[in-house]
Amino acid sequence: MVAIRAPKSHRAKRELLKHAPKLVETGKKTLVLHGTKTSAVLNSVLADLFHLKRDNAVRYSKKNENIRPFESGGETSLEFFSLKTDCSLIVVSSIYSICNYRLLLLFLAIW
């Protein structure tokens, strides 16, 4: 079993308290992203999802060229964005051919 060290500063103590279990858990936040290429159909779907979860959602509106969740090295930017915004659910939309629409719903559990 791993021993947990006591925090040496007040900032470290606040961080540990923030990640500790709570009596009433807050809802999971959702990160809504555009992939390399998107269409108007996917943009409207992302907008609808964002409006459904407006209180617990973060939306990035620019297209991100380096988000490729199924290729090696492409998941690092997803992990960075999820840690930056404290979101565990990620929605990514992209198009890889003329009619091949992709809407990915991802759950990240980073410990």
FENJO-V806519 format. One record per residue. N is the residue number from 0. RES is the residue in one small letter. PHI is phi in radians with two decimals (999 if undefined). D_LAST is the distance of its C-alpha to the last C-alpha in whole Angstrom. Layout:
BEGIN
n->N res->RES phi->PHI d_last->D_LAST
n->N res->RES phi->PHI d_last->D_LAST
END
This chain:
BEGIN
n->0 res->m phi->999 d_last->16
n->1 res->v phi->-1.52 d_last->14
n->2 res->a phi->-1.43 d_last->16
n->3 res->i phi->-1.68 d_last->14
n->4 res->r phi->-1.42 d_last->17
n->5 res->a phi->-1.29 d_last->18
n->6 res->p phi->-1.20 d_last->18
n->7 res->k phi->-1.67 d_last->21
n->8 res->s phi->-2.30 d_last->22
n->9 res->h phi->-1.19 d_last->22
n->10 res->r phi->-1.13 d_last->19
n->11 res->a phi->-1.13 d_last->17
n->12 res->k phi->-1.14 d_last->18
n->13 res->r phi->-1.11 d_last->17
n->14 res->e phi->-1.14 d_last->14
n->15 res->l phi->-1.14 d_last->13
n->16 res->l phi->-1.18 d_last->15
n->17 res->k phi->-1.17 d_last->14
n->18 res->h phi->-1.65 d_last->10
n->19 res->a phi->-1.31 d_last->12
n->20 res->p phi->-1.08 d_last->14
n->21 res->k phi->-2.09 d_last->17
n->22 res->l phi->-1.18 d_last->20
n->23 res->v phi->-2.04 d_last->20
n->24 res->e phi->-1.33 d_last->17
n->25 res->t phi->-1.38 d_last->18
n->26 res->g phi->-1.22 d_last->18
n->27 res->k phi->-1.30 d_last->15
n->28 res->k phi->-1.50 d_last->16
n->29 res->t phi->-2.02 d_last->18
n->30 res->l phi->-1.82 d_last->18
n->31 res->v phi->-1.88 d_last->22
n->32 res->l phi->-2.22 d_last->22
n->33 res->h phi->-1.70 d_last->25
n->34 res->g phi->-1.48 d_last->25
n->35 res->t phi->-1.21 d_last->28
n->36 res->k phi->-2.29 d_last->31
n->37 res->t phi->-2.36 d_last->31
n->38 res->s phi->-2.11 d_last->34
n->39 res->a phi->-1.16 d_last->36
n->40 res->v phi->-1.11 d_last->35
n->41 res->l phi->-1.19 d_last->31
n->42 res->n phi->-1.11 d_last->31
n->43 res->s phi->-1.22 d_last->33
n->44 res->v phi->-1.13 d_last->30
n->45 res->l phi->-1.12 d_last->28
n->46 res->a phi->-1.12 d_last->30
n->47 res->d phi->-1.13 d_last->30
n->48 res->l phi->-1.09 d_last->27
n->49 res->f phi->-1.14 d_last->26
n->50 res->h phi->-1.22 d_last->29
n->51 res->l phi->-1.18 d_last->28
n->52 res->k phi->-1.98 d_last->25
n->53 res->r phi->-0.97 d_last->26
n->54 res->d phi->-1.21 d_last->25
n->55 res->n phi->-2.06 d_last->21
n->56 res->a phi->-2.46 d_last->21
n->57 res->v phi->-2.20 d_last->21
n->58 res->r phi->-2.07 d_last->23
n->59 res->y phi->-1.81 d_last->24
n->60 res->s phi->-1.64 d_last->28
n->61 res->k phi->-1.45 d_last->28
n->62 res->k phi->-1.32 d_last->28
n->63 res->n phi->-1.91 d_last->25
n->64 res->e phi->-1.30 d_last->26
n->65 res->n phi->-1.68 d_last->23
n->66 res->i phi->-1.67 d_last->21
n->67 res->r phi->-2.41 d_last->22
n->68 res->p phi->-1.15 d_last->19
n->69 res->f phi->-1.78 d_last->21
n->70 res->e phi->-1.96 d_last->22
n->71 res->s phi->-1.21 d_last->20
n->72 res->g phi->1.57 d_last->19
n->73 res->g phi->-1.41 d_last->19
n->74 res->e phi->-1.45 d_last->16
n->75 res->t phi->-1.18 d_last->15
n->76 res->s phi->-1.22 d_last->17
n->77 res->l phi->-1.11 d_last->15
n->78 res->e phi->-1.12 d_last->11
n->79 res->f phi->-1.11 d_last->13
n->80 res->f phi->-1.12 d_last->15
n->81 res->s phi->-1.21 d_last->12
n->82 res->l phi->-1.22 d_last->11
n->83 res->k phi->-1.14 d_last->14
n->84 res->t phi->-1.77 d_last->15
n->85 res->d phi->1.02 d_last->12
n->86 res->c phi->-1.97 d_last->13
n->87 res->s phi->-1.83 d_last->11
n->88 res->l phi->-1.85 d_last->15
n->89 res->i phi->-2.25 d_last->17
n->90 res->v phi->-2.07 d_last->20
n->91 res->v phi->-2.17 d_last->22
n->92 res->s phi->-2.06 d_last->26
n->93 res->s phi->-2.82 d_last->28
n->94 res->i phi->-2.18 d_last->31
n->95 res->y phi->-1.95 d_last->32
n->96 res->s phi->-2.58 d_last->35
n->97 res->i phi->-1.10 d_last->38
n->98 res->c phi->-2.05 d_last->37
n->99 res->n phi->-1.68 d_last->34
n->100 res->y phi->-1.46 d_last->32
n->101 res->r phi->-2.23 d_last->28
n->102 res->l phi->-2.18 d_last->26
n->103 res->l phi->-1.77 d_last->22
n->104 res->l phi->-1.93 d_last->20
n->105 res->l phi->-2.04 d_last->16
n->106 res->f phi->-2.08 d_last->13
n->107 res->l phi->-1.86 d_last->10
n->108 res->a phi->-2.10 d_last->6
n->109 res->i phi->-1.86 d_last->4
n->110 res->w phi->-1.87 d_last->0
END
